[in-house]
Amino acid sequence: MKLLEERLKNIEGGRILDVATAYGDFIRLLTDSFENYVEAIGVDMAEDRLKEAQERPGNEILYNPMNAEKLAFEDNYFDTVAMRHSLHHLTNIDKVLSEMKRVLKQGGLFILGEMFQDPKTEKPNSYRHWHHWRAKVDRLFGEPHNETLTKNEIINRVEKLELEEFEIIEHLDDEPDSDSLKFMLANISDSVVKLKDLGNQNDLISRGEKLQNIFKALGFASESVLYILGRK
Ligand SMILES: C[S@@+](CC[C@H](N)C(=O)[O-])C[C@H]1O[C@@H](n2cnc3c(N)ncnc32)[C@H](O)[C@@H]1O
């Protein structure tokens, strides 16, 4: 379902900032979807991810290593400020959201996308089971990564920004294809190797292996995604 792309297609993106951009997948979606844009910048704390992002198509996009709790941009600089699937990775959600609002122009477009825990998508092979397992592994290795939030938790955070023209788009994520299943299985195997090297992680290892068997048997099921749009 391409609801967000449809929604953006007649809008001018202007100067776009994507916060916690990782490999740049969301900023490429934005630059491809807007009617046009002037400048596109993705920021993330993980320099290795940005390096990979820079090597992907869309090389007019600039990637800058930066902590989103202190964005190195002046007030009211961007026409569009966005972040996707990263709220639950942040140590200080309110600080990052307020920085995003600070660098957004008056009347500029704010976009937040986040996968959420929807009772409708609870199945034995739901994507969230891998996600929550992986979040535990990441935390064990020192990377902040929490469980995904509920829809109301996400909306409550963004409501604090007091945006105008608040709009919510909710949909089920695209059905995962065989490549994403392969990626997921390999990703679990890699994490299991790291856990074995670390030692004393039998519970996490056996949960990871169980998940692999479930996903091999059933594939994995999509999660609901929420997009919140608003203007400053
Ligand atoms: C799931 S990934 C982002 C995915 C990406 N936005 C997308 O839609 O494809 C989460 C990212 O948040 C980044 N991150 C977490 N805390 C951050 C912070 N304070 N400042 C900048 N990046 C941060 C991590 O480095 C990681 O790359």
The ligand as an SDF file (V2000), in Angstrom:
LIG
                    3D

 27 29  0  0  0  0  0  0  0  0999 V2000
   15.6160    1.3610   12.5740 C   0  0  0  0  0  0  0  0  0  0  0  0
   16.9070    2.4470   12.2390 S   0  0  0  0  0  0  0  0  0  0  0  0
   16.2000    3.6800   11.1980 C   0  0  0  0  0  0  0  0  0  0  0  0
   15.5540    3.2370    9.9410 C   0  0  0  0  0  0  0  0  0  0  0  0
   15.3630    4.3230    8.9080 C   0  0  0  0  0  0  0  0  0  0  0  0
   14.8490    5.5540    9.4640 N   0  0  0  0  0  0  0  0  0  0  0  0
   14.4210    3.8470    7.8230 C   0  0  0  0  0  0  0  0  0  0  0  0
   13.2350    4.1910    7.8290 O   0  0  0  0  0  0  0  0  0  0  0  0
   14.8800    3.0750    6.9720 O   0  0  0  0  0  0  0  0  0  0  0  0
   17.1470    3.3590   13.7280 C   0  0  0  0  0  0  0  0  0  0  0  0
   18.3230    4.3230   13.6590 C   0  0  0  0  0  0  0  0  0  0  0  0
   18.2580    5.2530   14.7430 O   0  0  0  0  0  0  0  0  0  0  0  0
   19.5760    5.7250   14.9260 C   0  0  0  0  0  0  0  0  0  0  0  0
   19.6310    6.5180   16.1780 N   0  0  0  0  0  0  0  0  0  0  0  0
   19.2800    6.1340   17.4260 C   0  0  0  0  0  0  0  0  0  0  0  0
   19.4350    7.1570   18.2950 N   0  0  0  0  0  0  0  0  0  0  0  0
   19.8800    8.2280   17.5700 C   0  0  0  0  0  0  0  0  0  0  0  0
   20.2100    9.5700   17.9070 C   0  0  0  0  0  0  0  0  0  0  0  0
   20.1130   10.0440   19.1470 N   0  0  0  0  0  0  0  0  0  0  0  0
   20.6570   10.3730   16.9270 N   0  0  0  0  0  0  0  0  0  0  0  0
   20.7690    9.9280   15.6520 C   0  0  0  0  0  0  0  0  0  0  0  0
   20.4560    8.6630   15.2710 N   0  0  0  0  0  0  0  0  0  0  0  0
   20.0130    7.8160   16.2180 C   0  0  0  0  0  0  0  0  0  0  0  0
   20.3750    4.4410   14.9430 C   0  0  0  0  0  0  0  0  0  0  0  0
   21.7490    4.6870   14.7390 O   0  0  0  0  0  0  0  0  0  0  0  0
   19.7050    3.6600   13.7930 C   0  0  0  0  0  0  0  0  0  0  0  0
   20.4090    3.7840   12.5910 O   0  0  0  0  0  0  0  0  0  0  0  0
  1  2  1  0
  2  3  1  0
  2 10  1  0
  3  4  1  0
  4  5  1  0
  5  6  1  0
  5  7  1  0
  7  8  2  0
  7  9  1  0
 10 11  1  0
 11 12  1  0
 11 26  1  0
 12 13  1  0
 13 14  1  0
 13 24  1  0
 14 15  1  0
 14 23  1  0
 15 16  2  0
 16 17  1  0
 17 18  1  0
 17 23  2  0
 18 19  1  0
 18 20  2  0
 20 21  1  0
 21 22  2  0
 22 23  1  0
 24 25  1  0
 24 26  1  0
 26 27  1  0
M  CHG  2   2   1   9  -1
M  END
$$$$
